[in-house]
């Protein structure tokens, strides 16, 4: 195989890479063991974007519940000067929430990679009930 036959594949791969970066807008993700370091760190806010009933059944301690369906109406509840850790069941809705927040000027955002499922699997603490 010569170099000329590889060029179309390289171009297609590059285009896919650029599109994925645009769609995800450079979402920063960290696994549960790294996110655990933020739990009691001042200046960090854990935001769980699952619906209320899911949040009340189990959530990360100190997290606040702002369902993704209400996020666009809740910016006043979320300080832009804090490190925000976004949480959903699997990490997908929290990625979408990060994109909404980025579009509205938030910059210090981290997604819990694998979501609450990964957090629970790693054996980290959960609370029931709500605030």
N, C-alpha and C positions, 0 to 999 in steps of 0.2 A: 504494500500500500504506500503510495507516494504522498507527499505533503499536500498536494493540490486536492486530493480526494478527501482529506481530513478537514479542509477549510469549511465546507458547509456545516459539518457537525460541530465544529468549534463555534461558528457564528450562531447556530441554533442554541447551543448550550449557553453562550453568553447572553442571548436574548432572554432565555428562560430565567437565568440568574437575575438579570436586571428587573424583569417583571415580578419575580418573587420578592425582591427587595422593595419595590414600589408598593406591592400589596401589603407586605408586613411592616413596611416603613421602619425597618431596622429594630424590631422589637427585641429588647434585651430579655433573655430568659436565664434563670438560675435554678438549679435543682434544690430540693428541700434542705439538704445539708448546708447549703450556702444561705438560703433564705432564713433558716433557723437563727443565724447570726444577727439578723435584723430585728428579731422578735422583741427584744428588750432594749434596743438601741434608741436613744432619744432622737427625735426628728424623723422617725419612720411611721408610716401609717399603712396598715394592712386593710385593703378594701376588697371585700368579698362581693362579687357581682352576681351571685346566684339569687334566685327568688327567695323571698322571706321564709317560706316554709322549709326550704332546703337549708338555709342558713341556721334556723332555729334547731334543726335536727342535729347538726354538728358543724362546728367552725373552729378556726384557729383562734386561740386566746388573743384578746386585745384587738381583734379585727372588727371593722364596722361593716354593716350591710347596706350596700347601695346597689340594688338590682340593675342590671344593664338596661332594662326597660325604662328605668327612671334616671339613668346617668346624665342625660342631656339637660335634665331639670335640676340637677343636684350639685352643680359646680360650686355653689356657695358653701357646701359642706366639706369640700375637699381643698385643702390648702395647697397652693402651688409651690410653697417653699419647703415641703416635706418630701422625703424619699417615699414614693408610693409603691407598695407591693400589691399587685393585682392577683386575685384568686378566683378560680371557678372550679367546677368539678374536675375537668380534664385539662384545663389550660387554654381551651379554644375560645370560649366566650371572654375570658380575661384578655386574650390577645386583641379581640375586637374592641374591648373596652379601652385598651391602651391606645389603639388607633383613634378612637373618639377623643380621648384626653389629649393626645398629641395634636389633633386638629384644632384643639381649643387652648393651646399654649402651654400645656404641661410638658415638662421635659425630664424629670427624674422618675422614671417608671421602670419597674421590673416585673416580669411575669413569672409566676411560680410554675416552673416547667413540670408538666405532668399533672398540675392542679392538685386539688385536695386528695385525689386518689393516690398520687405519689407521696404526698405528705403523710397520709394515714399508713400507707405501706411501709414507709420509713420508720414508723413508730413514734412520730412526734405528737405533742399534746393536742387534744381537741376538747372543746367545751360544747355543752348543749344548752338550749334556752336562748334568750336574746336580751339585747339592750334596747 
